[in-house]
Structures are given as C-alpha cells and as structure tokens.
Amino acid sequence: MLVADWRNVLVLQTSFLGDLVLTLPLLAELRRRFPIGKLSLMCTPLGKELLQDHPAVDELIVDDKRREHGGWRGLQSQAAALRQKNFTIALTPHKSARSAYLLYRAAIPQRIGFRQSKGWFLFHQRAERDPARHDVERNLSVLEPLGVKVQDCLKRFDLVPTSEVANRVGEKMRQLGVVDGKLTIGINPGSVWPTKRWWSEGFGQLIGLAKAKFDCQILLFGGPEDRPVAEQLLQRAGGAAVNLAGAFTLGELPAAIGRCQVFVTNDSGPMHIAVARQVPTVAIFCATTPDLGFYPYSSNAIVIQKSLHCRPCTSHGGRRCPLVHEHCIRQIAPWTVLAAVEKLLAGQPGATADRFLPEFLAA
C-alpha cells in the first residue's frame, strides 16, 4: 500500500461537466479519510464555474485545453505552471494520455491513475477501472492503491449552493414568473449530442399531460446554447411552461434545479446535477445506455429507455442516427414518462434495496 504525502494534493478531471460532478464523491472521500493540507482540482473552465464555491476544494485550476492550454506549447506551459505549485501527490480518474503526461511533466512525486489510461506507464500507482461499475465507483477506485476499497466509501455527493447564490436564484425565478411553493416539475430537453435528446414532440405532449394531471408549473432548463431547443418546445407546448434556458449561470444551476420536486432530463450533465441536489429524477436514455456507467446514481430516480439492438450507437451519442429511423428517440411514449413522474411525486423510489441504483423502465 502506498504511503502518501498529503500536504498538497491535486485531483485532475478535465472531462465533460457530468463527469466532473461524478468526481465529487472522490473529493469527499479524500477529505474524509486523509489529513490533507490543501486540495486542488484541475478542471475545465465550465467546471470552475460550476464548482467555484464547493467546500471540498481549496483551489480550482483551469485547464483550457481547447484554447489557452491547447496544443504542445499550451501543454508545456500548463505543466510548468503546475510544477511551480509543488504538489506532493496527484490522482486522476481521467484516462487521456494528455492528463497522464501533464502530471508527469509537472514532476509530481506520487501519481495515481488507471491502468486503462492511455498514459498508464506515467503513473507510479495504477488502479483497475471496471467498466461494469458506475462512474462514481470507477472514480473512487483510484483510491484502491491507497488501501481504500470502493465498497467502504460513502459514495455521497452534493452541490449545496451558498445562501447568497440561493437567494439570487430565488429572486431571478420570481422575476421570471416562477411561483414560490407551487409544485414544480423541471425539464431539461437539451444535450450536447442530438441523438441523446428525446424528441420535442414527446416533451411537448408530456407538458400537456402533466399540466392536465397536476396543479403544477413546468420549468425548462438549459444553457444559452439550449435556447433554440427550449423555445421550439415551448411553442409546441402552447406556452405552458417557463423557459429558463440561459437564465442562470452554471454556478447558479444547482440552486435552480434544487427548487424542483421532479426533474425530467435527457442523459446529460444536468441529470447528474439533479441527483447531486437529491431531486427525484426521470432520466430518458435515447442513443446511450445505462450500462455505460453514467445513469443517475440514486434510488430516487427512474431510467426510461427503449430496448433496441442498435443501442448504444456510440459511447457519447452522435450528431445523427446512423440508421436514420431514430427509434430510440421516437418510440418512448410521453405517457410512460408521465407515469414515472407520478410515481416519484408519490414518494415511490426505484424498486431496489440499493440506495445508489435507480429503477430501470423499458418504454
């Protein structure tokens, strides 16, 4: 077992936003188990915006690998900057060769990563990344060279907003017409990949069914890039929702999602944010599948998917359906999604004893 120097710790996770949220249990477990002097997290610019007030992290270091730190020169500059910080140990659940090389060039004396990383040979200690596990547990497994078993970890993560952020979000919502104290259903119709988005007709019908079934308000979430999708959906729903796409910063998004009683979402970063906020979640999986390890890590969630031989078409989804028909998107019925919403509102969590496993529902 590795004897680590915990004075100055770096965790590197520069993948997508959802992947970063799923790294939070690793940060919490590090804090819980070890006498850490300082804990720094290297992430993307969006990651910094999301976690800028997170209590587990002492310092956020931005790796802007698409711009400032891109290319060979940017990588060398970033490594030199890290070297100046004199980290004593680094851990990364990120599998890229770039991440491994960056830690190596930063001359960090203890480096832990996955044996399955493309830069595995640059780590001092290597953990096994089990593809059958959820990504929360895969991330926690980088602690195994330190003598920590995943089954002994708390596996807890949250994104509790500061009172200042919560108050600011509340005021913004009131200005946008959101009513305090009314049953609120959140909908996230967007995703980076089009084949991970349930069709707008389905979401539109869901809004109509939910409004007829419940005395509720429906909020549409998303970033500025999701406004066209949200506006199209709002039009299909006859204006029967409040469009919040682009209304909140990433730092405000957890507080905004946390005001919902149920959150209906595609497989996306906001899905994981909802789980981290302990909001009951209906997750619609189209092109991707839960067995890739990125389903909502909660028993207070229901995953809806269509069983098709062509799923998943890729690990992240794609720009268009390779077979053109989009059955994974169009064959999920809105009344099936409504039934899942109703079940969660009635306080019936997923049918499992495992508090980290949702209910899986075939559409």
Long-range contacts (C-beta under 8 A, 24 or more apart in sequence): 1-145, 1-146, 1-147, 2-110, 2-112, 2-124, 2-125, 2-145, 2-146, 2-147, 4-34, 4-88, 4-89, 4-110, 4-146, 5-88, 5-89, 5-109, 5-110, 6-34, 6-35, 6-36, 6-37, 6-88, 6-89, 7-37, 7-38, 7-88, 8-37, 8-38, 8-40, 8-85, 8-86, 8-87, 8-88, 8-89, 9-34, 9-36, 9-37, 9-38, 9-39, 9-40, 9-87, 9-88, 9-89, 9-90, 9-91, 10-40, 10-41, 10-42, 10-61, 10-82, 10-85, 10-87, 10-89, 10-90, 10-91, 10-103, 10-108, 11-39, 11-40, 11-41, 11-42, 11-90, 11-91, 11-92, 12-41, 12-42, 12-63, 12-90, 12-91, 12-92, 12-94, 12-99, 12-102, 12-103, 13-41, 13-42, 13-43, 13-47, 13-92, 13-93, 13-94, 14-42, 14-43, 14-44, 14-47, 14-63, 14-65, 14-94, 14-96, 14-99, 15-44, 15-94, 16-192, 16-269, 17-44, 17-46, 17-47, 17-50, 17-250, 17-269, 18-268, 18-269, 18-271, 18-272, 18-294, 19-94, 19-135, 20-44, 20-47, 20-50, 20-51, 21-50, 21-157, 21-159, 21-269, 21-272, 21-273, 21-276, 22-135, 22-136, 22-139, 22-157, 22-272, 22-294, 22-297, 23-93, 23-139, 24-54, 24-56, 24-157, 24-158, 24-159, 24-276, 25-136, 25-139, 25-140, 25-153, 25-154, 25-155, 25-156, 25-157, 26-91, 26-93, 26-139, 26-140, 26-142, 26-143, 27-54, 27-56, 27-57, 28-56, 28-154, 28-156, 28-157, 29-140, 29-143, 29-148, 29-153, 29-154, 30-56, 30-91, 30-143, 31-56, 32-154, 33-143, 33-148, 34-146, 40-85, 40-87, 42-82, 46-250, 49-249, 49-250, 49-251, 50-159, 50-250, 50-251, 50-253, 50-254, 50-273, 52-251, 53-161, 53-162, 53-165, 53-251, 54-159, 63-102, 65-98, 75-101, 75-102, 75-105, 76-105, 78-102, 79-105, 79-106, 80-105, 82-106, 82-108, 83-107, 91-142, 91-143, 92-117, 92-142, 93-138, 93-139, 93-142, 95-129, 112-142, 112-145, 112-146, 113-142, 114-142, 131-293, 132-291, 132-293, 133-293, 134-293, 134-294, 134-295, 134-297, 134-356, 135-293, 135-294, 136-297, 136-356, 138-293, 155-297, 155-356, 157-276, 157-297, 158-276, 158-277, 158-278, 159-254, 159-273, 159-276, 159-277, 160-254, 161-252, 161-254, 161-255, 161-258, 165-251, 165-252, 165-255, 166-255, 168-252, 168-255, 169-248, 169-252, 169-255, 169-256, 169-259, 170-259, 172-247, 172-248, 172-252, 172-256, 173-244, 173-256, 173-259, 176-242, 176-244, 176-247, 177-242, 178-217, 178-219, 178-242, 178-259, 179-217, 182-215, 182-216, 182-217, 183-214, 183-215, 183-216, 183-217, 183-261, 183-345, 184-216, 184-217, 184-218, 184-219, 184-259, 184-260, 184-261, 185-210, 185-214, 185-216, 185-217, 185-218, 185-219, 185-260, 185-261, 185-262, 185-263, 185-264, 185-341, 186-218, 186-219, 186-221, 186-257, 186-260, 186-262, 186-263, 186-264, 186-265, 186-274, 186-279, 187-218, 187-219, 187-220, 187-221, 187-233, 187-241, 187-263, 187-264, 187-265, 188-220, 188-221, 188-222, 188-263, 188-264, 188-265, 188-266, 188-268, 188-270, 188-271, 188-274, 189-220, 189-222, 189-226, 189-229, 189-230, 189-233, 189-266, 190-222, 190-223, 190-225, 190-226, 190-229, 190-230, 190-245, 190-266, 190-268, 191-266, 191-267, 191-268, 191-317, 192-268, 192-316, 193-287, 193-316, 193-317, 193-318, 193-319, 194-317, 194-318, 194-319, 194-320, 195-286, 195-287, 195-313, 195-317, 195-318, 195-319, 195-320, 195-321, 195-326, 195-328, 195-329, 196-266, 196-267, 196-268, 196-285, 196-286, 196-287, 196-288, 196-316, 196-317, 197-229, 197-266, 197-286, 197-329, 198-266, 198-284, 198-286, 198-329, 198-332, 199-326, 199-329, 199-330, 200-229, 200-232, 200-233, 200-236, 201-236, 202-329, 202-330, 202-332, 202-333, 202-334, 202-337, 203-233, 203-236, 203-237, 203-334, 204-233, 204-236, 204-237, 205-334, 206-264, 206-334, 206-337, 206-338, 207-233, 207-237, 207-240, 207-241, 208-237, 208-238, 208-240, 209-334, 209-335, 209-338, 210-338, 210-341, 211-240, 213-338, 213-342, 214-345, 217-241, 217-242, 218-242, 219-244, 219-256, 219-260, 220-244, 220-245, 221-245, 221-253, 221-256, 221-257, 221-270, 222-246, 222-270, 223-250, 261-345, 262-341, 262-344, 262-345, 264-337, 264-341, 267-294, 267-317, 271-296, 272-296, 272-297, 275-301, 280-344, 280-345, 280-349, 281-344, 281-358, 282-337, 282-340, 282-341, 282-344, 283-358, 284-332, 284-337, 286-317, 286-328, 286-329, 286-332, 287-311, 287-312, 287-313, 287-314, 287-317, 287-318, 287-321, 287-328, 287-329, 288-312, 288-315, 288-316, 288-317, 290-360, 295-358, 295-360, 296-358, 297-356, 298-350, 298-355, 298-356, 298-358, 299-349, 299-350, 299-352, 299-354, 299-355, 299-356, 299-357, 299-358, 299-359, 300-344, 300-349, 300-350, 300-358, 301-344, 301-349, 301-350, 301-358, 301-359, 302-340, 302-343, 302-344, 302-350, 302-358, 302-359, 302-360, 302-361, 303-358, 303-359, 303-360, 303-361, 304-332, 304-336, 304-337, 304-340, 304-361, 304-363, 305-332, 305-360, 305-361, 305-362, 305-363, 306-331, 306-332, 306-362, 306-363, 307-362, 331-363, 332-363, 333-363, 336-361, 336-363
